[in-house]
Amino acid sequence: MSAESNARDHIHAFRWWVGNPEMTRAEAELRDLAALREAVEYEIAMHAHQVATYEGISWATIADALSISPAAARRRYKR
């Protein structure tokens, strides 16, 4: 099993809004995915900032790990 497929399994298992009688299942699934996206984006931002600031990891290395350009990594995650 790859890291990506394992992550997808976690995504499919996450259910917060599904089952809420006030919305359709499709809307609830989208809300669950949006909650996961927000949480992941926050954790990436915090971790990227911390490793660049406190561990001396270069923005090029961070960018490579995130599959973005170094300029984009600095713009998104440097505070």
C-alpha positions as CSV (number, residue, x, y, z in Angstrom):
1,M,0.0,0.0,0.0
2,S,1.4,3.4,-0.9
3,A,1.2,6.5,1.3
4,E,-1.3,8.0,-1.1
5,S,-3.7,5.0,-1.0
6,N,-3.4,4.9,2.8
7,A,-4.2,8.6,3.0
8,R,-7.2,8.0,0.7
9,D,-8.5,5.3,3.0
10,H,-8.4,7.7,5.9
11,I,-10.2,10.3,3.8
12,H,-13.0,7.8,3.0
13,A,-13.3,6.8,6.6
14,F,-13.7,10.4,7.9
15,R,-17.3,11.2,8.5
16,W,-18.4,14.3,10.4
17,W,-21.2,15.7,8.4
18,V,-22.5,12.5,6.8
19,G,-25.6,11.4,8.6
20,N,-26.7,15.0,9.3
21,P,-30.5,15.0,8.5
22,E,-30.4,18.7,7.5
23,M,-28.4,18.1,4.3
24,T,-28.0,15.6,1.5
25,R,-25.4,13.0,1.6
26,A,-23.6,14.6,-1.3
27,E,-23.4,18.0,0.5
28,A,-22.3,16.3,3.7
29,E,-19.5,14.4,1.8
30,L,-18.3,17.7,0.3
31,R,-18.4,19.4,3.7
32,D,-16.3,16.5,5.1
33,L,-13.8,16.9,2.3
34,A,-13.6,20.6,2.9
35,A,-12.9,20.1,6.6
36,L,-10.1,17.7,5.8
37,R,-8.7,20.1,3.2
38,E,-8.6,22.9,5.8
39,A,-7.0,20.7,8.4
40,V,-4.4,19.4,6.0
41,E,-3.6,22.9,4.6
42,Y,-3.2,24.2,8.2
43,E,-0.9,21.3,9.2
44,I,1.3,21.7,6.1
45,A,1.6,25.4,6.7
46,M,2.6,25.0,10.4
47,H,5.0,22.2,9.7
48,A,6.7,23.9,6.7
49,H,7.1,27.1,8.7
50,Q,8.6,25.1,11.7
51,V,11.0,23.1,9.7
52,A,12.2,26.1,7.7
53,T,12.5,28.2,10.9
54,Y,13.8,25.8,13.5
55,E,15.4,23.0,11.6
56,G,17.0,24.9,8.8
57,I,15.3,22.9,6.0
58,S,15.6,24.9,2.8
59,W,12.6,26.2,1.0
60,A,13.8,24.2,-2.0
61,T,13.6,21.0,0.0
62,I,10.2,21.9,1.4
63,A,9.0,22.8,-2.1
64,D,10.2,19.5,-3.5
65,A,8.4,17.6,-0.8
66,L,5.2,19.5,-1.6
67,S,5.6,19.4,-5.4
68,I,5.5,23.2,-5.7
69,S,8.1,25.8,-6.6
70,P,10.4,27.2,-3.9
71,A,8.9,30.7,-4.5
72,A,5.4,29.3,-4.0
73,A,6.5,27.5,-0.8
74,R,8.0,30.7,0.6
75,R,5.0,32.8,-0.4
76,R,2.5,30.3,1.1
77,Y,4.3,29.3,4.3
78,K,6.8,31.9,5.3
79,R,5.5,34.3,7.9
